[in-house]
């Protein structure tokens, strides 16, 4: 597998977003996430987005 500079940049952005969502809470990482894990991650991201939008009002 070859990682292009653009791909590396996308990964860096995702990692920063993940760190922001974690908000200082340690995260367990797995090479494969279950559907439940993905649903939990999406829900947490949506909650954080909604909180940011409320703070911006």
C-alpha angles and dihedrals in degrees: 000000000000121000113209121209088252091052091049090051091051090051091050090052091049091050091052090049091049091050090051092050091048090056093200096316114129112249127212112224126209131179087229127035124204121232088254091054091050092048090050091049092049092048092050091048091050092049091052092047091051091049091051091049091051091050090051093056 
